[in-house]
Amino acid sequence: MGVAVYEQTPDAETLLLNDATPAAMSDDQTDEEAEVTLAVRLRCSALRWYLALSCQRRRLLVLNGCATPAQQG
């Protein structure tokens, strides 16, 4: 992504003098970064869906008397 990372915040003069513009990424790098981003988003989405389903299942067990709130863990 070309984001500069510093241990300490540089002053404005240092940033202007360095004028560090990142090199352009190749198409392969761009494609790889897009694939990684998509994979991470899909995993997060699947995890959110699973957690929501688990919470809903636990609520139903409590409502149906199959478990008490203390047994939900």
OpenMM code with the backbone's topology and positions (N, CA, C; nanometers):
from openmm import Vec3, app, unit

residues = "MET GLY VAL ALA VAL TYR GLU GLN THR PRO ASP ALA GLU THR LEU LEU LEU ASN ASP ALA THR PRO ALA ALA MET SER ASP ASP GLN THR ASP GLU GLU ALA GLU VAL THR LEU ALA VAL ARG LEU ARG CYS SER ALA LEU ARG TRP TYR LEU ALA LEU SER CYS GLN ARG ARG ARG LEU LEU VAL LEU ASN GLY CYS ALA THR PRO ALA GLN GLN GLY".split()
positions = [
    Vec3(0.0822, -0.1192, 0.0000),
    Vec3(0.0000, 0.0000, 0.0000),
    Vec3(0.0860, 0.1247, 0.0000),
    Vec3(0.2126, 0.1119, 0.0289),
    Vec3(0.3013, 0.2267, 0.0221),
    Vec3(0.2873, 0.3230, 0.1379),
    Vec3(0.2523, 0.2745, 0.2547),
    Vec3(0.2368, 0.3611, 0.3711),
    Vec3(0.3675, 0.3612, 0.4495),
    Vec3(0.4219, 0.4786, 0.4736),
    Vec3(0.5451, 0.4902, 0.5497),
    Vec3(0.5157, 0.4730, 0.6981),
    Vec3(0.6034, 0.3993, 0.7676),
    Vec3(0.5870, 0.3755, 0.9103),
    Vec3(0.7109, 0.4277, 0.9815),
    Vec3(0.6902, 0.5041, 1.0880),
    Vec3(0.7995, 0.5649, 1.1622),
    Vec3(0.7909, 0.5249, 1.3086),
    Vec3(0.9067, 0.5121, 1.3732),
    Vec3(0.9106, 0.4871, 1.5171),
    Vec3(0.8630, 0.6101, 1.5934),
    Vec3(0.9069, 0.7292, 1.5477),
    Vec3(0.8659, 0.8559, 1.6081),
    Vec3(0.8080, 0.9437, 1.4979),
    Vec3(0.7164, 1.0280, 1.5358),
    Vec3(0.6537, 1.1159, 1.4381),
    Vec3(0.7562, 1.2133, 1.3819),
    Vec3(0.7764, 1.2106, 1.2489),
    Vec3(0.8715, 1.3042, 1.1893),
    Vec3(0.8107, 1.4439, 1.1799),
    Vec3(0.8969, 1.5448, 1.1797),
    Vec3(0.8463, 1.6805, 1.1647),
    Vec3(0.8173, 1.7070, 1.0169),
    Vec3(0.7470, 1.8147, 0.9895),
    Vec3(0.7043, 1.8469, 0.8534),
    Vec3(0.8237, 1.8641, 0.7611),
    Vec3(0.9312, 1.9249, 0.8098),
    Vec3(1.0482, 1.9483, 0.7257),
    Vec3(1.1103, 1.8157, 0.6799),
    Vec3(1.1189, 1.7213, 0.7695),
    Vec3(1.1745, 1.5908, 0.7342),
    Vec3(1.0893, 1.5235, 0.6275),
    Vec3(0.9592, 1.5316, 0.6434),
    Vec3(0.8704, 1.4706, 0.5442),
    Vec3(0.8851, 1.5369, 0.4084),
    Vec3(0.8964, 1.6682, 0.4072),
    Vec3(0.9110, 1.7396, 0.2804),
    Vec3(1.0457, 1.7119, 0.2159),
    Vec3(1.1533, 1.7042, 0.2957),
    Vec3(1.2857, 1.6790, 0.2410),
    Vec3(1.2980, 1.5381, 0.1864),
    Vec3(1.2392, 1.4425, 0.2553),
    Vec3(1.2466, 1.3043, 0.2085),
    Vec3(1.1632, 1.2836, 0.0840),
    Vec3(1.0479, 1.3458, 0.0804),
    Vec3(0.9561, 1.3324, -0.0327),
    Vec3(0.9518, 1.1872, -0.0799),
    Vec3(0.9373, 1.0991, 0.0155),
    Vec3(0.9423, 0.9561, -0.0139),
    Vec3(0.8125, 0.9103, -0.0770),
    Vec3(0.8113, 0.9088, -0.2061),
    Vec3(0.6957, 0.8552, -0.2757),
    Vec3(0.7219, 0.7085, -0.3032),
    Vec3(0.6311, 0.6217, -0.2659),
    Vec3(0.6537, 0.4791, -0.2835),
    Vec3(0.6585, 0.4410, -0.4315),
    Vec3(0.7349, 0.3378, -0.4603),
    Vec3(0.7406, 0.2876, -0.5971),
    Vec3(0.6056, 0.2273, -0.6327),
    Vec3(0.5720, 0.2385, -0.7587),
    Vec3(0.4440, 0.1841, -0.8042),
    Vec3(0.4454, 0.0332, -0.7911),
    Vec3(0.3320, -0.0223, -0.7520),
    Vec3(0.3220, -0.1672, -0.7373),
    Vec3(0.2949, -0.2291, -0.8731),
    Vec3(0.3497, -0.3485, -0.8930),
    Vec3(0.3236, -0.4196, -1.0175),
    Vec3(0.1815, -0.4746, -1.0149),
    Vec3(0.1340, -0.5146, -1.1307),
    Vec3(-0.0003, -0.5724, -1.1375),
    Vec3(-0.0098, -0.6997, -1.0545),
    Vec3(0.0991, -0.7784, -1.0532),
    Vec3(0.0988, -0.9016, -0.9738),
    Vec3(0.0861, -0.8708, -0.8252),
    Vec3(0.1592, -0.7685, -0.7789),
    Vec3(0.1510, -0.7309, -0.6380),
    Vec3(0.0121, -0.6794, -0.6037),
    Vec3(-0.0437, -0.6007, -0.6922),
    Vec3(-0.1774, -0.5467, -0.6707),
    Vec3(-0.2809, -0.6590, -0.6652),
    Vec3(-0.2692, -0.7545, -0.7581),
    Vec3(-0.3624, -0.8676, -0.7599),
    Vec3(-0.3487, -0.9516, -0.6331),
    Vec3(-0.2240, -0.9748, -0.5909),
    Vec3(-0.2018, -1.0540, -0.4703),
    Vec3(-0.2588, -0.9849, -0.3468),
    Vec3(-0.2395, -0.8542, -0.3378),
    Vec3(-0.2935, -0.7796, -0.2248),
    Vec3(-0.4461, -0.7840, -0.2246),
    Vec3(-0.5064, -0.7747, -0.3412),
    Vec3(-0.6526, -0.7810, -0.3507),
    Vec3(-0.7032, -0.9184, -0.3081),
    Vec3(-0.6325, -1.0242, -0.3479),
    Vec3(-0.6733, -1.1596, -0.3102),
    Vec3(-0.6647, -1.1799, -0.1589),
    Vec3(-0.5572, -1.1307, -0.0990),
    Vec3(-0.5410, -1.1436, 0.0457),
    Vec3(-0.6509, -1.0665, 0.1182),
    Vec3(-0.6792, -0.9457, 0.0730),
    Vec3(-0.7842, -0.8643, 0.1347),
    Vec3(-0.9192, -0.9342, 0.1266),
    Vec3(-0.9505, -0.9899, 0.0103),
    Vec3(-1.0773, -1.0605, -0.0068),
    Vec3(-1.0841, -1.1835, 0.0835),
    Vec3(-0.9747, -1.2585, 0.0916),
    Vec3(-0.9733, -1.3782, 0.1758),
    Vec3(-0.9962, -1.3428, 0.3222),
    Vec3(-0.9327, -1.2365, 0.3680),
    Vec3(-0.9494, -1.1936, 0.5079),
    Vec3(-1.0931, -1.1497, 0.5323),
    Vec3(-1.1491, -1.0746, 0.4399),
    Vec3(-1.2883, -1.0296, 0.4571),
    Vec3(-1.3850, -1.1465, 0.4596),
    Vec3(-1.3615, -1.2459, 0.3747),
    Vec3(-1.4495, -1.3629, 0.3729),
    Vec3(-1.4403, -1.4407, 0.5035),
    Vec3(-1.3178, -1.4557, 0.5562),
    Vec3(-1.3018, -1.5260, 0.6838),
    Vec3(-1.3711, -1.4517, 0.7959),
    Vec3(-1.3578, -1.3203, 0.7979),
    Vec3(-1.4226, -1.2406, 0.9024),
    Vec3(-1.5741, -1.2500, 0.8915),
    Vec3(-1.6236, -1.2482, 0.7697),
    Vec3(-1.7676, -1.2580, 0.7481),
    Vec3(-1.8193, -1.3934, 0.7948),
    Vec3(-1.7462, -1.5001, 0.7628),
    Vec3(-1.7868, -1.6341, 0.8050),
    Vec3(-1.7827, -1.6462, 0.9575),
    Vec3(-1.6824, -1.5869, 1.0192),
    Vec3(-1.6722, -1.5921, 1.1653),
    Vec3(-1.7868, -1.5166, 1.2305),
    Vec3(-1.8206, -1.3980, 1.1772),
    Vec3(-1.9339, -1.3218, 1.2330),
    Vec3(-2.0634, -1.4012, 1.2198),
    Vec3(-2.0832, -1.4688, 1.1058),
    Vec3(-2.2031, -1.5483, 1.0836),
    Vec3(-2.2087, -1.6627, 1.1836),
    Vec3(-2.0953, -1.7317, 1.2029),
    Vec3(-2.0898, -1.8438, 1.2969),
    Vec3(-2.1194, -1.7977, 1.4390),
    Vec3(-2.0596, -1.6875, 1.4815),
    Vec3(-2.0821, -1.6374, 1.6166),
    Vec3(-2.2270, -1.5954, 1.6370),
    Vec3(-2.2849, -1.5315, 1.5371),
    Vec3(-2.4254, -1.4910, 1.5485),
    Vec3(-2.5153, -1.6143, 1.5590),
    Vec3(-2.4852, -1.7169, 1.4810),
    Vec3(-2.5640, -1.8394, 1.4853),
    Vec3(-2.5484, -1.9086, 1.6205),
    Vec3(-2.4272, -1.9104, 1.6742),
    Vec3(-2.4034, -1.9714, 1.8049),
    Vec3(-2.4819, -1.8988, 1.9139),
    Vec3(-2.4812, -1.7671, 1.9106),
    Vec3(-2.5554, -1.6887, 2.0105),
    Vec3(-2.7052, -1.7155, 1.9991),
    Vec3(-2.7545, -1.7231, 1.8754),
    Vec3(-2.8967, -1.7492, 1.8544),
    Vec3(-2.9323, -1.8891, 1.9062),
    Vec3(-2.8478, -1.9866, 1.8803),
    Vec3(-2.8719, -2.1233, 1.9273),
    Vec3(-2.8763, -2.1274, 2.0798),
    Vec3(-2.7822, -2.0570, 2.1438),
    Vec3(-2.7804, -2.0548, 2.2910),
    Vec3(-2.9071, -1.9918, 2.3467),
    Vec3(-2.9524, -1.8826, 2.2847),
    Vec3(-3.0760, -1.8176, 2.3314),
    Vec3(-3.1944, -1.9127, 2.3196),
    Vec3(-3.2003, -1.9877, 2.2080),
    Vec3(-3.3111, -2.0818, 2.1891),
    Vec3(-3.3072, -2.1935, 2.2930),
    Vec3(-3.1877, -2.2412, 2.3269),
    Vec3(-3.1776, -2.3452, 2.4291),
    Vec3(-3.2289, -2.2949, 2.5635),
    Vec3(-3.1958, -2.1729, 2.5972),
    Vec3(-3.2416, -2.1150, 2.7238),
    Vec3(-3.3924, -2.0952, 2.7203),
    Vec3(-3.4437, -2.0424, 2.6095),
    Vec3(-3.5883, -2.0187, 2.5991),
    Vec3(-3.6671, -2.1482, 2.6058),
    Vec3(-3.6119, -2.2558, 2.5509),
    Vec3(-3.6814, -2.3846, 2.5508),
    Vec3(-3.6588, -2.4645, 2.6781),
    Vec3(-3.5850, -2.4072, 2.7721),
    Vec3(-3.5628, -2.4751, 2.8985),
    Vec3(-3.4579, -2.5850, 2.8923),
    Vec3(-3.3841, -2.5943, 2.7834),
    Vec3(-3.2815, -2.6986, 2.7689),
    Vec3(-3.1526, -2.6583, 2.8395),
    Vec3(-3.1387, -2.5326, 2.8719),
    Vec3(-3.0182, -2.4864, 2.9402),
    Vec3(-3.0541, -2.3633, 3.0201),
    Vec3(-2.9775, -2.3408, 3.1235),
    Vec3(-2.9939, -2.2173, 3.1995),
    Vec3(-2.8872, -2.1195, 3.1522),
    Vec3(-2.9048, -1.9918, 3.1762),
    Vec3(-2.8049, -1.8957, 3.1315),
    Vec3(-2.6648, -1.9284, 3.1812),
    Vec3(-2.6518, -1.9917, 3.2989),
    Vec3(-2.5190, -2.0267, 3.3510),
    Vec3(-2.4570, -2.1417, 3.2729),
    Vec3(-2.5378, -2.2234, 3.2054),
    Vec3(-2.4875, -2.3381, 3.1299),
    Vec3(-2.4538, -2.3037, 2.9866),
    Vec3(-2.4697, -2.1800, 2.9485),
    Vec3(-2.4510, -2.1425, 2.8079),
    Vec3(-2.3071, -2.1588, 2.7610),
    Vec3(-2.2076, -2.1402, 2.8468),
    Vec3(-2.0669, -2.1401, 2.8113),
    Vec3(-2.0281, -2.2523, 2.7252),
] * unit.nanometer
topology = app.Topology()
chain = topology.addChain("A")
for resn in residues:
    res = topology.addResidue(resn, chain)
    for name in ("N", "CA", "C"):
        topology.addAtom(name, app.Element.getBySymbol(name[0]), res)
